[in-house]
Amino acid sequence: MTAPRQILPGAVYLVTRRCSERRLFLRPSAQTNGIFLYVLALAARTHGVRVHAFCVLSNHYHLVVTDPEARLPAFMQYLDGLVARAVNASLGRWEGFWSADASYSAVSQADSGDVVRKIAYTLANPASAGLVRHGRDWPGLWSAPELLGTATLTAARPEVFFSATMPGTATLDLSLPAGFASVEEFQRLVGSALEELEVKARAEAPARGFLGRRRVLAEQPLSRPAAGAPRRTLNPRIAAQDKWKRIEAIGRLRTFLEAYRSALVELRSGVRDALFPAGTYHLRVEHDVRCAVPA
């Protein structure tokens, strides 16, 4: 059984979700870009999640978000469910859209430096994956550094799938994460970290080159990367460059899991008021179990 997620109010996450069989269902197009931005804006507004940065590649996406109200699972269910149905409808298909290997990945960040690094990682993805030389050349959804912390993006209701009862437009604020003195400081730090990653990607690219915008847009949504393309092997839950902060965060997560499992044993043995640790989500929302208050 998959270990439970600890969902605490105010946590910052790098969220990743991959398409089934790594197929290119999210390949950039005006229609797919419009669907994703519209649904992301609705999901963020509905569940109170603050979006800081995003990049939607052809077969996966990355978001960096803050979850003020500890509602990340509901936000992800809304986003992934509606994107899957709408893009499937636009492609004329009905089968599974997201990878069945696992649900979404959500990696919590230890401090503002880790947030900067994960946003830079997110925005460098098109270059790191050998698709385009610079992230801003990517024809899909990509939040440029100069927009971070300040921009409001507006998406019109797509012409496919959505009923006329849905909002005609949806707006998404790219908000400033906590821990930064100003928007200018935040943008400067992200821009510098992004440039380093893109320089590295270009230095490593001569042997393979970059696919380029034209060939990206010419790819078919039902195709997938060639055999032998790298696949994700780790599924971390915590990101912290500082060794001691990482050890501390891992210790807190271990304590949560031990307390959760102990409370679950009590509940299954008939103790209806078993106390679950702060951050328990599913059993709290679906079964109203008793939970400790977050520190």
N, C-alpha and C positions, 0 to 999 in steps of 0.2 A: 504494500500500500504506500502511495506517495506521502511523504511527510507533510503535515499541515503547514500552511503559510502563517507566519506571524504578521498580522496587519495592524499596524499602530498608526494613530493619527499623526499627521505631520511628516511621515516618512517620505524620502525622495527615492525614486526608482528609475533604473534603466529597464524599460520593458521591451521585450522582443517577442515576435510571433512569426512563425514560418508557415509557408503554404504547403499543402499536401504534396508529397513526393518531390519537393523543391520546384514545383511547376511555376511558371511565370504568370500566374493569374493577376498579379498586380503590375504587370508591365505597363510603363507610363503611356497614358493617352489622356486626352482632355476629359473623356467620360470617367475613366477610372480615378484620375486625380480628383475630379469633382466629387465623386462618390465618397472617397476616403476623407477628404477635408470636411465635407458636409456632415458625415457621421461622427467624425472626431469632435467637431464643434458641438454637436448635439449631446454626445456622450459626456464631454467635459462639463457642459452646463447642467445637465441632468444630475450628475453625481458629484458636482463640486470639486472636480479634479483640476489642478492647475498645470497647464502644459507649458514646458519651457523650450523644448526643441523636438524636432522630428525628422526622420528620413524614411521614405517609403521606396524600397528597392523592388525589383520585379518579383521576387519570391519570398520576401520577408520585410518587416518594418521594425524600426526602433523609435521609441518615444522616451523622453526624459520628463518625468512628471513629479509633482508633489501631491500627496493624498491627505488633505487636511482633516477629513472626516472619517478616515479608515474605511473607504468604500471602493478600494481598488478592484476587488473581484467583480462587483456589480458593474463598475465602469468598463472593465474588460469584456464582460459578458455582453453588454450593450454594444460596444464597439465592434467586437469580432463577429457577433451574430448578425448585425445589420450590414456590415461590410460584406460578409460572405454571401448573404442572400441577394444583396443588390448587385454585386459584381457578377455573381453566378447568373443572375437574370440578364445582365448585359451581354454575357458570353453565351447565353442559350444553353446553360448546363444546370444540373441539379445535384451532382455528387458532392462528397465532402470537399471542403475548401481549405481548411487548416490542417496542419500536420497532426496525425493521430499518435505520433511518438510521445508527445507530451503536450501539456497545456502551454500557456505563455510562460516566458521566463521573466522574473521580476527581481532585479538585483538592487538591494538597498545601498545607499551611499553613506559613507561614514562622516565626511565633512565637505566643505565647499570646494576644496581642491579636488576631491574625487568627483564632485558634480561637474566641474570644468573638464576633467579628463574624459568623463563618459559622454558629455555633450560633444566634445571634439571628436571622440571615437565615432559617435553617431553621424556627425557631419562629414567625416573623412571616409565613410563606408563606400561611397561610389568610386573613389580613387583606390582605396585599399583592396577592393574587389576586382580591380582591373577594368572597370567599366568606362570611366572618363578620367581625364588628368586632374581635374579640379571638381570638388563637390558642387560648385555653383554651375557646372556644365551639365549636371544631371537633369534630364527632362521630366523627372517625376517630382513628387513633393519633397521639398528640402528647405529647412528654415535657415536662411542666410544669417551669418553672425550679426550683421548690422540691424537685423529685425528682432533679435533676441531681447526679451525683457521690455519691449516697447510696442511692438506691432499688434494691430488688430486685423485679422484676416476674415474676409467674408466669402461664404460659399453659397451659391444659389442651389435651390432644390433640384437635383438631377432629374432629367426628363424620363429616365427609366425607373421602374420599380416603385418609387415613392408615390403615395396617394396625395391628392390635393389637400387633405386634412393636415399634412405635415407642414411645418413652417416653410414659407417661401424662401427665406434665407436663414443662415446660421452664422454666427460670428465666433471667432476663436481668438482669445487674447494670449499672446506669448508673454507670460509673466516672468518677473525676476525672481529667481530662487532666493531663499533666505541666506544670509551670511555674506552679502556683498554690499559694499558701501554705496555703490551707484550702478546704474545701467552701463555707463561708460567703462567702469572698471570690469564689469562682467563681460562685456563684449570684447574688450581688449584681451583679457585672459583667454577667452574661448578662441578668438581669432589667432592668437599666437600659438596655442596648443594645436589648433587645426592645421596651421601652416607647417608645423613640424611633422605632423603625421602625413600630410600630402607630399612634402618633400621626400620623406622616406618611401612613400608608395611609388613616386616617380623614379627614385633611384633604383628600386627593385624591379621596375617594369621593363627595361630594355629587352630582356629575353622574350617576354610574352606580349609586350605592348598593351594598348588599351583598346577595348572593343569600340568605343566611340558612340556618340549620340545616334548617328544614322543607323548603325547596326543594332543598337539597343531597341530603337523604335520599330525596326523591321522584324524583330523576334516575334514568334507566335505565342500567345498566352498559354497554350496547352503543352508547349515544349518545356524542357528542363535542362539544367546544365549538363555538360558532357560527363560521362562516367569518369570517376577519379577526381572530380571537383572536391575540394576540402569540405568536410562536414564537421559540425559542432560536436565535441566530445564531452565537454564539461558543462555543468549547469549550476554555476555558483549562485548564492543568494546574497552575498555580501561583497562589496567592493571597497577596499581601503588600501591605499598605497603605504600608509604608515603601519609598520609591523605590529606595534602595540595596540593601535586602534583596531586593527583586524583581529588580533587575538581576543581583545575585549568584546568585540561584536560577535565573534564566533561563540565565546563563552555565554553571552546573553541568549543567543539562539539555542544553544545546547540546553540551557536552563529552562527556556520556554518549552522545548520539546519534551524534556523529562517531566515537567509539571503537567503538560497537556496529557501525556500518556498515563500518568498516575491518576489524574482526574477522570480520564476516560475509563480506566479500570473500575474506579469507584462508581461511575455512572452505570456501567454495564452490570455491576453487582447489585444495583438497586438503590444507590445513594442519589436521590433526586436533586439534592442541593450541593452536589460536588462542585468545588470551586475551580474553575479553569483559569489559566493565566491570562493576563492582559495580552491582547493581540489575537485571541481566538476569534475566528470569523464565522465559519459555516455553522458550527453548533450554536453560536450566539444568535445568528440571524435566523436560521431555519428552525431551531429547537429551543431557543430562549434559555440556554443554560446560564448558570450564574458565573460571572467573570470578575476577576480582579480589576481594579481601576488602574489605568496606565499611570506610571510614576511621573 
